Amino acid sequence: MQNLKLYKIYSLLIVILLITIVLSIGIGSVIIYPQDIFLALITLIPIFDYQSDISESLIVIINQIRLPRILLAGIVGFSIALSGATFQAIFKNPLADPYLIGAASGSALGATIVLMILGPVILIQISILPLASFLGGIIAVGITVMISFSSRSMSSNTLILSGIAVGALANAVTSLIIISSDPDVRPLLSWLLGSFNTANWDKVLIIIPYVLVSTILLFRYRRIMNIIQSSDSEAQLVGVEVNKTKYILIVISTLLTAIAVSVSGIIGFVGLVAPHAVRLLWGYDYKYLIPCSALLGSIILILADTIGRTILYPQELPVGVITAFIGAPFFIFLIIKGRSSFNG
Amino acid sequence: MDNKCILKINNVTSFLGNNKVLNNVSLDIKPGTLNGLIGVNGSGKTSLINTINGLIKPIQGSMNIDDLSLNYISDKDISKLIATVPQNPTNMFGFSCLDVVLMGRNPYIPTGGWPNSSDIDIAYKSMKSTGVDQFAKRTLNTLSGGEMQRVFIAKGLAQGTGILLLDEPIANLDISYQIQIMDILLSLVNERNFTIITSLHDINLASLYCDNLIVIDKGSIVKTGPPVAIIEKDFIQSIFGNRLNVIQNPEDNRSIIIPKSIN
């Protein structure tokens, strides 16, 4: 019974995701209709060896511009939401979001430093950037956690406050580096502000293995995430190695954030909104909270990016602006609604 | 299942931060007995429980279950030998009672795995022995305090251990629920040969139900023995203050403790 319901939820989210993808491929300066999208996609898959009468330019738009961008947005949304849901589980804090605890800003700083050192050597950049982002992110999260532990008050808000402070500092350093950089390099850094307008297949292919491995590892910890929602001592009493588990989960979820930042910059609030929407709709069990948050994160970010690139066409709004418009009011709603339970 | 086990504690000293919470404690627990841990607030009852279950690592001394030393085994292995119901277990919002009881099966489930049908079977049996199997699908926060406490005891039973530790299991409960919980503990000892150590504020309930009382004061064990040997006026006053009287219950001649009249 329970499992039947779960499959319904998963199927629903996957169907919505597919509809979102088709819709987003179709919308833009050139409107492409679903049947053309379908035929073009078949043409693009070599094993079908199918020649359609769809114009070459449409196929180029789909294959070179829209599809990689949509897939990148989808994978990034998936990663950030997964990362957010996991941070919330580790810190037992419903406001823990990769952006709010400093992981995203630290990752951006790591990526910026490497870009400045290496300069515009595109290929090397995209393979080394995820690791540089990860180092920046894990240092930022480490500092955030240390500050919140050393402050005597164990209020869950201390974590968020120190995360915001660490994030602000990292952002300031990043801005300083960008402003003092060579004007030729500066455009290369613009994506750090949160955008998919430099999306391409290389970026998609570079991040897939990281996201895949992290996802598989995180999925293995869903049952343990439920157990650590009790208390550290209660988890230890049923044999959970609490500290080891938390370190592993912090590393994986920071890696997911870093991967996302290394290809699309800082995009706030998706890691907050997606898991919370899942909680409101389907409850608190991490067994399905983790996969559902990831799928919903994909959907939200593809939609946000599609809105961003079309709403003021021909101008493009960075996707981070759209997610802030959705996420910031949601954040305020959570603070007001949860005042009694968060301050515990 | 054969629950034959014996807990031996030798000269254990442990610290919580900079405070010495247990001072050279030695204790010998016989299998299949209900042991009540009594003492004033802050005397070290919780610290003793948490040293036995491994939450506090002693800096000195040894602990053995049968002939197995607890000093060097992992938390996971300890959780297969000793189950603990802590003082105020977290009311896990949004989880069903079955979910919570199944968390007690964690020591037997690999990291990436999920409870199998035998785990679920054990969880239901555990809930049945504390009388909460009918609440399996209800979320924990919809239950009363007494019902919730029985769910947490079931979670402990699901760990499949021979030893069960409880920290103030009847605090904050009405007297009828206190008796209900104590009856459950007694039946676990008598019918399933569990060895139970439970801290209790209510000395009268402790002496009514327990085979053995352990009196702890300032981190040291001052006396252990059957209730008749413990509930004695001079000794009780030396531990709990001189405003107490020990009288005989006319019904069964049992010694009971009551506060002295206010003049």
Interface residues (C-beta under 8 A of the other chain):
Chain A: F219 R220 Y221 R223 I224 N226 I227 Q229 S230 S231 S233 E234 Q236 L237 V238 G239 V240 E241 R279 G283 Y284 D285 K287
Chain B: N50 N53 G54 L55 S74 D75 K76 D77 I78 S79 K80 A83 T84 P86 P89 T90 M92 F93 G94 F95 D99 M103 G104 N106 P107 I109 T111 G112 G113 W114 K155 Q159
